[in-house]
């Protein structure tokens, strides 16, 4: 992977598809419901939210996951600040992101804040204010290179790279070790995939890993908790 702009094509319903990885950015069934099921429920959120809570993500994509997390924070009435950090090798162009997010009116207000911040520096790592005490920092580049230099540890991880079969670099054992190294004790991770090598990589890195029911056409997904 190298840092460059995402190349897209579009399927019916304005679903973006990466031509680099031949994979969709979100569920063809219901991307919003999938995000809530996999990444919020999979990390026991919003119940765990607290001031200073830190969510990290592999694969920013359209930004939908971060918008859903921010809205969940607001709805929970959590005090203080929520810190969101995402690692993305192929940032989307602003117009493409706007088109993709337009199909989710439930997050439209916060999406407008994201798009404004994205256009004015978010793609180059500027910390964006998403409102309601939520900050977002998108770190561009290959996560195998950038994550080891990240100075923080996450309370929850959203592992949302493209399919492991099509983008194995974002699911390798070395990167899972870096995810573990950047997770607080009892921190969690969740992902839509239940691929065996992903689960083994998380387990070998120090997570307690379970396979649970997935969303829509995906029978299973993965939840993980960092052993204290």
C-alpha positions as a Markdown table, in Angstrom:
| # | Residue | x | y | z |
|---|---|---|---|---|
| 1 | Unk | 0.0 | 0.0 | 0.0 |
| 2 | Unk | 1.1 | 3.6 | -0.7 |
| 3 | Unk | -0.4 | 6.9 | 0.1 |
| 4 | Unk | -2.5 | 8.1 | -2.9 |
| 5 | Unk | -6.0 | 9.0 | -3.7 |
| 6 | Unk | -8.8 | 6.4 | -3.8 |
| 7 | Unk | -9.9 | 5.3 | -7.3 |
| 8 | Unk | -13.7 | 4.6 | -7.5 |
| 9 | Unk | -16.5 | 3.4 | -9.5 |
| 10 | Unk | -20.2 | 3.5 | -8.5 |
| 11 | Unk | -22.9 | 0.8 | -8.3 |
| 12 | Unk | -26.6 | 1.4 | -8.2 |
| 13 | Unk | -27.7 | 3.4 | -5.2 |
| 14 | Unk | -24.4 | 5.4 | -5.2 |
| 15 | Unk | -22.4 | 2.6 | -3.5 |
| 16 | Unk | -18.7 | 3.4 | -4.0 |
| 17 | Unk | -16.4 | 0.5 | -5.1 |
| 18 | Unk | -12.6 | 0.7 | -4.9 |
| 19 | Unk | -11.1 | -0.2 | -8.2 |
| 20 | Unk | -7.8 | -0.8 | -6.4 |
| 21 | Unk | -9.3 | -3.6 | -4.3 |
| 22 | Unk | -12.5 | -4.5 | -6.2 |
| 23 | Unk | -14.5 | -4.1 | -3.0 |
| 24 | Unk | -17.4 | -2.0 | -1.7 |
| 25 | Unk | -16.9 | 0.7 | 1.0 |
| 26 | Unk | -20.0 | -0.3 | 2.9 |
| 27 | Unk | -22.8 | -2.9 | 2.9 |
| 28 | Unk | -25.0 | -3.1 | -0.2 |
| 29 | Unk | -27.8 | -3.9 | 2.3 |
| 30 | Unk | -27.6 | -1.1 | 4.8 |
| 31 | Unk | -24.3 | 0.5 | 5.5 |
| 32 | Unk | -25.5 | 2.5 | 8.5 |
| 33 | Unk | -27.0 | -0.6 | 10.2 |
| 34 | Unk | -23.9 | -2.6 | 9.4 |
| 35 | Unk | -21.6 | 0.0 | 11.0 |
| 36 | Unk | -23.8 | 0.1 | 14.2 |
| 37 | Unk | -23.8 | -3.7 | 14.4 |
| 38 | Unk | -20.2 | -4.4 | 13.7 |
| 39 | Unk | -18.3 | -1.4 | 15.2 |
| 40 | Unk | -20.6 | 0.0 | 17.9 |
| 41 | Unk | -22.1 | -3.2 | 19.2 |
| 42 | Unk | -18.9 | -5.1 | 18.5 |
| 43 | Unk | -17.0 | -2.7 | 20.9 |
| 44 | Unk | -19.9 | -2.4 | 23.5 |
| 45 | Unk | -20.5 | 1.2 | 22.5 |
| 46 | Unk | -21.9 | 3.6 | 23.5 |
| 47 | Unk | -22.0 | 1.9 | 27.0 |
| 48 | Unk | -18.2 | 2.3 | 27.5 |
| 49 | Unk | -18.0 | 5.9 | 26.5 |
| 50 | Unk | -16.2 | 8.2 | 29.0 |
| 51 | Unk | -14.4 | 11.5 | 28.8 |
| 52 | Unk | -11.2 | 11.1 | 26.9 |
| 53 | Unk | -12.3 | 7.8 | 25.2 |
| 54 | Unk | -10.2 | 7.0 | 22.1 |
| 55 | Unk | -11.4 | 5.2 | 19.1 |
| 56 | Unk | -8.9 | 4.2 | 16.4 |
| 57 | Unk | -9.7 | 2.7 | 13.0 |
| 58 | Unk | -7.9 | 1.0 | 10.1 |
| 59 | Unk | -9.5 | 2.1 | 6.9 |
| 60 | Unk | -11.2 | 5.5 | 7.0 |
| 61 | Unk | -12.9 | 5.1 | 3.6 |
| 62 | Unk | -16.0 | 7.3 | 3.4 |
| 63 | Unk | -15.8 | 8.4 | 7.1 |
| 64 | Unk | -19.2 | 6.7 | 7.8 |
| 65 | Unk | -17.9 | 4.7 | 10.8 |
| 66 | Unk | -16.5 | 7.8 | 12.5 |
| 67 | Unk | -19.7 | 9.8 | 11.9 |
| 68 | Unk | -21.8 | 7.0 | 13.4 |
| 69 | Unk | -19.4 | 6.9 | 16.4 |
| 70 | Unk | -19.7 | 10.7 | 16.8 |
| 71 | Unk | -23.5 | 10.6 | 16.7 |
| 72 | Unk | -23.6 | 7.8 | 19.2 |
| 73 | Unk | -21.4 | 9.9 | 21.5 |
| 74 | Unk | -23.8 | 12.8 | 21.2 |
| 75 | Unk | -26.9 | 10.6 | 21.8 |
| 76 | Unk | -25.3 | 9.0 | 24.9 |
| 77 | Unk | -24.7 | 12.5 | 26.4 |
| 78 | Unk | -21.2 | 11.5 | 27.3 |
| 79 | Unk | -19.2 | 14.3 | 29.0 |
| 80 | Unk | -15.8 | 15.6 | 27.8 |
| 81 | Unk | -14.0 | 14.7 | 24.6 |
| 82 | Unk | -14.1 | 11.7 | 22.2 |
| 83 | Unk | -10.9 | 11.3 | 20.2 |
| 84 | Unk | -11.2 | 9.6 | 16.8 |
| 85 | Unk | -8.2 | 8.5 | 14.8 |
| 86 | Unk | -8.2 | 6.7 | 11.5 |
| 87 | Unk | -5.4 | 5.4 | 9.3 |
| 88 | Unk | -6.0 | 5.5 | 5.6 |
| 89 | Unk | -3.7 | 4.8 | 2.7 |
| 90 | Unk | -6.0 | 6.0 | -0.1 |
| 91 | Unk | -8.0 | 9.1 | 1.0 |
| 92 | Unk | -11.1 | 9.9 | -1.0 |
| 93 | Unk | -11.6 | 13.0 | -3.0 |
| 94 | Unk | -14.0 | 15.4 | -1.3 |
| 95 | Unk | -16.6 | 15.1 | -4.0 |
| 96 | Unk | -16.5 | 11.4 | -3.9 |
| 97 | Unk | -16.9 | 11.4 | -0.1 |
| 98 | Unk | -19.9 | 13.8 | -0.4 |
| 99 | Unk | -21.6 | 11.6 | -3.0 |
| 100 | Unk | -21.1 | 8.4 | -0.9 |
| 101 | Unk | -22.3 | 10.0 | 2.4 |
| 102 | Unk | -25.4 | 11.7 | 0.7 |
| 103 | Unk | -27.2 | 8.4 | 0.9 |
| 104 | Unk | -27.2 | 8.5 | 4.7 |
| 105 | Unk | -29.4 | 11.5 | 5.7 |
| 106 | Unk | -29.3 | 10.4 | 9.3 |
| 107 | Unk | -25.7 | 11.7 | 9.6 |
| 108 | Unk | -26.0 | 14.6 | 7.1 |
| 109 | Unk | -25.4 | 17.4 | 9.6 |
| 110 | Unk | -22.1 | 15.9 | 10.9 |
| 111 | Unk | -21.1 | 14.8 | 7.4 |
| 112 | Unk | -21.2 | 18.4 | 6.4 |
| 113 | Unk | -18.7 | 19.2 | 9.2 |
| 114 | Unk | -16.5 | 16.4 | 8.0 |
| 115 | Unk | -16.6 | 17.4 | 4.4 |
| 116 | Unk | -15.7 | 21.0 | 5.3 |
| 117 | Unk | -12.8 | 19.9 | 7.4 |
| 118 | Unk | -11.7 | 17.3 | 4.8 |
| 119 | Unk | -11.5 | 20.0 | 2.1 |
| 120 | Unk | -9.6 | 22.4 | 4.3 |
| 121 | Unk | -6.9 | 20.1 | 5.5 |
| 122 | Unk | -8.3 | 16.9 | 6.9 |
| 123 | Unk | -6.7 | 14.8 | 4.2 |
| 124 | Unk | -3.3 | 16.1 | 5.3 |
| 125 | Unk | -3.7 | 15.2 | 9.0 |
| 126 | Unk | -5.3 | 18.3 | 10.4 |
| 127 | Unk | -7.4 | 17.6 | 13.5 |
| 128 | Unk | -11.0 | 18.2 | 12.7 |
| 129 | Unk | -13.8 | 19.3 | 15.1 |
| 130 | Unk | -16.9 | 17.2 | 14.4 |
| 131 | Unk | -18.9 | 18.9 | 17.1 |
| 132 | Unk | -20.2 | 17.8 | 20.5 |
| 133 | Unk | -16.7 | 17.3 | 21.9 |
| 134 | Unk | -15.6 | 15.0 | 19.1 |
| 135 | Unk | -12.2 | 15.4 | 17.3 |
| 136 | Unk | -11.0 | 13.5 | 14.3 |
| 137 | Unk | -7.5 | 12.9 | 13.0 |
| 138 | Unk | -7.0 | 11.0 | 9.8 |
| 139 | Unk | -3.4 | 9.8 | 9.3 |
| 140 | Unk | -2.7 | 9.2 | 5.6 |
| 141 | Unk | -0.3 | 6.5 | 4.5 |
| 142 | Unk | 0.4 | 2.9 | 4.9 |
| 143 | Unk | -0.7 | 1.9 | 8.4 |
| 144 | Unk | 2.2 | -0.6 | 8.6 |
| 145 | Unk | 4.4 | 2.5 | 8.6 |
| 146 | Unk | 2.3 | 5.1 | 10.3 |
| 147 | Unk | 0.7 | 3.2 | 13.2 |
| 148 | Unk | 4.1 | 2.3 | 14.9 |
| 149 | Unk | 4.7 | 6.0 | 15.3 |
| 150 | Unk | 1.3 | 6.8 | 16.7 |
| 151 | Unk | 1.8 | 8.1 | 20.3 |
| 152 | Unk | -1.5 | 6.9 | 21.7 |
| 153 | Unk | -3.5 | 3.8 | 22.7 |
| 154 | Unk | -7.1 | 3.2 | 21.7 |
| 155 | Unk | -9.9 | 2.1 | 24.0 |
| 156 | Unk | -11.7 | 0.6 | 20.9 |
| 157 | Unk | -10.6 | -0.3 | 17.4 |
| 158 | Unk | -12.6 | -0.4 | 14.2 |
| 159 | Unk | -10.8 | -2.8 | 11.9 |
| 160 | Unk | -12.4 | -1.9 | 8.5 |
| 161 | Unk | -9.9 | -2.5 | 5.7 |
| 162 | Unk | -11.2 | -4.0 | 2.5 |
| 163 | Unk | -11.7 | -7.8 | 2.3 |
| 164 | Unk | -8.7 | -9.7 | 3.7 |
| 165 | Unk | -8.6 | -11.7 | 0.5 |
| 166 | Unk | -8.2 | -8.6 | -1.6 |
| 167 | Unk | -6.2 | -6.4 | 0.8 |
| 168 | Unk | -4.2 | -8.8 | 3.0 |
| 169 | Unk | -1.6 | -6.1 | 3.9 |
| 170 | Unk | -4.1 | -4.4 | 6.2 |
| 171 | Unk | -4.7 | -7.7 | 8.1 |
| 172 | Unk | -1.3 | -9.2 | 8.5 |
| 173 | Unk | 0.1 | -10.5 | 11.8 |
| 174 | Unk | 2.7 | -7.6 | 12.1 |
| 175 | Unk | -0.1 | -5.0 | 11.8 |
| 176 | Unk | -2.3 | -6.9 | 14.3 |
| 177 | Unk | 0.7 | -6.8 | 16.7 |
| 178 | Unk | 0.8 | -3.0 | 16.3 |
| 179 | Unk | -2.9 | -2.8 | 16.9 |
| 180 | Unk | -2.4 | -4.7 | 20.2 |
| 181 | Unk | 0.5 | -2.5 | 21.2 |
| 182 | Unk | -1.7 | 0.5 | 20.7 |
| 183 | Unk | -4.6 | -0.8 | 22.8 |
| 184 | Unk | -5.3 | -0.1 | 26.5 |
| 185 | Unk | -5.7 | -3.1 | 28.8 |
| 186 | Unk | -9.3 | -4.4 | 28.4 |
| 187 | Unk | -9.6 | -2.4 | 25.2 |
| 188 | Unk | -11.5 | -3.9 | 22.4 |
| 189 | Unk | -11.5 | -4.4 | 18.6 |
| 190 | Unk | -14.2 | -5.4 | 16.2 |
| 191 | Unk | -14.3 | -6.2 | 12.5 |
| 192 | Unk | -16.8 | -7.5 | 10.0 |
| 193 | Unk | -14.5 | -10.4 | 8.9 |
| 194 | Unk | -14.2 | -13.7 | 10.6 |
| 195 | Unk | -11.3 | -14.9 | 8.4 |
| 196 | Unk | -9.2 | -17.4 | 10.3 |
| 197 | Unk | -5.9 | -15.8 | 9.8 |
| 198 | Unk | -7.2 | -12.4 | 11.1 |
| 199 | Unk | -8.6 | -14.1 | 14.2 |
| 200 | Unk | -5.3 | -15.9 | 14.8 |
| 201 | Unk | -3.3 | -12.7 | 14.3 |
| 202 | Unk | -5.4 | -10.9 | 16.9 |
| 203 | Unk | -5.1 | -13.9 | 19.3 |
| 204 | Unk | -1.4 | -14.2 | 18.9 |
| 205 | Unk | -1.0 | -10.5 | 19.5 |
| 206 | Unk | -2.7 | -10.8 | 22.9 |
| 207 | Unk | -6.4 | -10.4 | 22.3 |
| 208 | Unk | -9.2 | -12.8 | 23.5 |
| 209 | Unk | -11.0 | -13.4 | 20.3 |
| 210 | Unk | -14.6 | -14.6 | 19.7 |
| 211 | Unk | -16.6 | -15.1 | 16.5 |
| 212 | Unk | -20.2 | -13.8 | 16.7 |
| 213 | Unk | -23.1 | -13.3 | 14.4 |
| 214 | Unk | -22.4 | -10.9 | 11.5 |
| 215 | Unk | -24.6 | -8.4 | 9.7 |
| 216 | Unk | -26.8 | -9.1 | 6.7 |
| 217 | Unk | -25.2 | -11.6 | 4.3 |
| 218 | Unk | -22.1 | -12.1 | 6.5 |
| 219 | Unk | -22.8 | -15.0 | 8.9 |
| 220 | Unk | -20.0 | -14.2 | 11.3 |
| 221 | Unk | -17.8 | -11.3 | 12.5 |
| 222 | Unk | -15.0 | -10.9 | 15.0 |
| 223 | Unk | -14.9 | -9.3 | 18.5 |
| 224 | Unk | -11.7 | -9.1 | 20.5 |
| 225 | Unk | -10.7 | -7.9 | 23.9 |
| 226 | Unk | -7.1 | -7.1 | 25.0 |
| 227 | Unk | -6.1 | -9.2 | 27.9 |
| 228 | Unk | -5.0 | -7.1 | 30.9 |
